[in-house]
Amino acid sequence: MMNDELRIVVALRALFFLLALSAVSTAHAATVEQLVAASFPAEIKVDNAGEPLSESNLDSSYVSADLDHSGHPLVVAVYSNGHRAALSILSPDSGAIVSTTTFRGFGYSPDITLLDLDRDLRPEIIVTFHHPRGGPQAWIFRWHDANLSVLGLSAEDRYSDIFDPTFIDVDGDGSLDVLSYHPGTERGSYDLYLMKDGDLVDEGFVDEVFSALRGTGKSSAQTATFPADENRSTRKLIVVNGDANGNHRAASAVVKINGRTIISNRNLDATVGRVELPVRLRAENTLSLQLEGTDSDAEITVVVMLAGDGSK
């Protein structure tokens, strides 16, 4: 009888502890939401003429993260009115605005992604805005020495020209570069940003990148067609298995160029993170990617580009 009573007491104490822990977690989440709402920048709440905007025109998003490995998580919050935006770093401990910067963020429903592009163990902050027409626009920021700075923009740039970005190590130096997709441009479809010396350097529109595909989810199938100069026959196929952080790898995938299988389970599985192979192209080409029998969150990126200096 005593053993039964003891088990009941232990179970009740465990239940009370879990309820208390849940209450603390809920209270903390509510406190962070209140901090984000209270820190909404005044200049984002008005239009260009200084007139107040309605609540329906205002949007915000946030994440909590230990950006500098100090053991003290910070809150990264983005605020938008569809034409202008602000990125703020907030302290959940003091409730203070540690740093903030405003920029020309066009679009709605901003998202925040943390991704370590230069592999220095401190993530960059990627803010993405969505548009009713066209691909998402991205701004990329660095948080270093308690300061926010924007990457990939020169002094004369007023807004980001990074759209629908693919994050992939193009030049094989270990850091993540950015392919910005601009369909229908005469100079090429991809604007290439290389990560060099801690900044994203805009290499301009490049014809070295012919096509890029991203497949996510179980049995996801993607197809793209693209032209190429047959006189420059040496090309390189880069396949990155997993997301930009190396997680969510696919167990099996098939990549074909013009119906010929280039990648299969013979040279790619969940243990393989990256494959580079030479490929030959025609004047007109079809690239296809099929994820097979894999998890719903698996991801693969395929890029076709010139090999090395583009020599034959």
KEKOL-797624 format. One line per 8 residues: number of its first residue (from 1); for each residue y, x, z of C-alpha. Coordinates in steps of 0.1 Angstrom, whole numbers. Example, Ala and Ser with C-alpha at 12.3 -4.5 7.8 and 13.67 -1.06 7.14 Angstrom:
1	-45 123 78 | -11 137 71
//
This chain:
1	0 0 0 | 24 28 9 | 16 45 -25 | 26 13 -43 | 58 10 -24 | 66 47 -30 | 61 42 -68 | 84 12 -68
9	111 31 -49 | 108 60 -74 | 109 37 -104 | 140 19 -91 | 158 52 -84 | 150 63 -120 | 163 30 -134 | 195 33 -114
17	200 69 -126 | 195 58 -162 | 219 29 -158 | 245 52 -142 | 241 78 -170 | 245 51 -197 | 276 38 -179 | 291 73 -179
25	283 78 -216 | 298 45 -225 | 329 52 -204 | 333 86 -221 | 330 71 -256 | 356 44 -247 | 379 71 -233 | 376 92 -265
33	383 61 -286 | 414 53 -265 | 426 89 -269 | 422 88 -307 | 440 55 -308 | 468 66 -285 | 473 98 -305 | 479 80 -339
41	509 99 -354 | 541 79 -357 | 548 93 -392 | 515 79 -406 | 524 44 -392 | 554 40 -416 | 558 40 -454 | 579 64 -474
49	610 44 -466 | 603 45 -429 | 592 9 -426 | 564 0 -403 | 530 -5 -420 | 506 -33 -410 | 474 -24 -391 | 454 -32 -422
57	469 -2 -440 | 460 22 -412 | 426 39 -407 | 412 66 -386 | 379 85 -379 | 368 111 -354 | 340 134 -343 | 335 155 -312
65	324 191 -315 | 326 225 -298 | 346 241 -327 | 350 276 -312 | 319 278 -290 | 340 278 -259 | 317 252 -241 | 345 227 -242
73	341 201 -270 | 372 190 -288 | 379 157 -307 | 387 161 -344 | 406 130 -356 | 419 120 -390 | 445 93 -395 | 454 77 -429
81	477 51 -444 | 462 54 -479 | 489 78 -492 | 495 103 -463 | 472 115 -436 | 472 137 -405 | 444 158 -389 | 446 163 -352
89	426 183 -327 | 426 165 -293 | 414 176 -259 | 393 150 -242 | 397 168 -209 | 435 168 -207 | 442 140 -233 | 466 164 -251
97	472 169 -288 | 462 205 -292 | 472 208 -329 | 481 185 -358 | 489 188 -395 | 500 162 -420 | 490 162 -457 | 489 141 -488
105	455 124 -484 | 451 97 -510 | 425 70 -504 | 409 51 -476 | 380 52 -452 | 383 88 -443 | 352 107 -432 | 349 140 -413
113	321 165 -420 | 317 198 -401 | 302 226 -423 | 302 263 -418 | 312 275 -453 | 317 312 -446 | 288 315 -421 | 310 328 -392
121	294 303 -368 | 326 282 -367 | 325 251 -389 | 351 242 -414 | 365 206 -412 | 360 186 -444 | 380 154 -446 | 370 131 -475
129	389 100 -487 | 374 73 -509 | 390 55 -538 | 383 22 -555 | 383 42 -588 | 371 78 -592 | 352 101 -569 | 360 110 -533
137	388 135 -527 | 382 162 -501 | 405 184 -480 | 390 214 -463 | 405 229 -431 | 398 258 -408 | 402 258 -370 | 408 293 -358
145	428 308 -329 | 440 272 -319 | 455 267 -354 | 447 244 -383 | 450 258 -418 | 440 243 -452 | 416 261 -476 | 417 261 -513
153	454 254 -518 | 480 278 -531 | 516 277 -519 | 527 255 -548 | 499 229 -544 | 510 197 -528 | 476 179 -526 | 440 188 -529
161	423 189 -563 | 388 189 -548 | 368 158 -559 | 332 148 -553 | 324 183 -540 | 291 200 -542 | 287 228 -515 | 264 255 -528
169	262 293 -528 | 270 299 -565 | 275 337 -564 | 246 345 -540 | 268 362 -513 | 255 339 -485 | 286 318 -481 | 290 283 -495
177	312 278 -525 | 326 245 -538 | 320 227 -572 | 347 200 -577 | 336 175 -603 | 362 163 -629 | 344 143 -656 | 358 142 -691
185	382 172 -689 | 384 194 -720 | 384 226 -699 | 350 218 -684 | 337 193 -659 | 336 216 -628 | 364 233 -610 | 349 263 -591
193	361 274 -557 | 346 306 -544 | 346 315 -507 | 362 350 -506 | 376 368 -475 | 377 336 -455 | 394 314 -480 | 385 292 -510
201	398 308 -542 | 403 284 -571 | 386 300 -601 | 398 271 -623 | 378 250 -646 | 347 268 -657 | 323 264 -687 | 298 286 -669
209	286 256 -649 | 269 231 -672 | 255 205 -649 | 248 197 -613 | 226 171 -597 | 222 160 -561 | 191 140 -551 | 187 124 -517
217	160 101 -503 | 124 94 -510 | 115 93 -547 | 151 97 -557 | 155 103 -595 | 186 118 -611 | 193 126 -648 | 222 143 -666
225	229 153 -702 | 251 182 -712 | 259 205 -742 | 256 243 -743 | 262 271 -767 | 228 281 -781 | 241 315 -790 | 244 324 -753
233	208 318 -744 | 205 333 -709 | 212 307 -682 | 204 304 -646 | 189 274 -627 | 198 273 -590 | 178 249 -568 | 189 245 -532
241	164 226 -510 | 180 208 -481 | 216 200 -472 | 244 225 -470 | 233 234 -434 | 197 241 -446 | 183 210 -430 | 165 180 -445
249	144 199 -470 | 122 180 -495 | 85 185 -494 | 81 181 -531 | 103 178 -562 | 102 181 -600 | 130 196 -620 | 128 194 -658
257	151 206 -686 | 145 189 -720 | 112 176 -708 | 98 210 -697 | 89 213 -660 | 109 242 -644 | 104 234 -607 | 73 217 -591
265	53 220 -559 | 40 253 -573 | 73 270 -565 | 91 246 -541 | 81 229 -509 | 96 224 -474 | 93 261 -466 | 115 272 -496
273	153 269 -492 | 165 283 -526 | 150 291 -560 | 167 308 -590 | 151 310 -624 | 162 319 -659 | 162 290 -683 | 169 284 -721
281	191 257 -733 | 197 238 -766 | 229 225 -781 | 222 192 -762 | 202 192 -730 | 187 168 -705 | 183 178 -668 | 162 157 -645
289	154 158 -608 | 127 138 -591 | 121 139 -553 | 85 130 -546 | 67 119 -514 | 94 132 -491 | 115 120 -462 | 143 95 -468
297	169 120 -456 | 157 149 -478 | 182 165 -501 | 181 188 -532 | 210 202 -553 | 204 216 -588 | 229 236 -607 | 227 250 -643
305	251 279 -650 | 254 312 -668 | 233 340 -655 | 252 370 -642 | 280 378 -666 | 268 354 -693 | 253 380 -715 | 226 370 -740
//
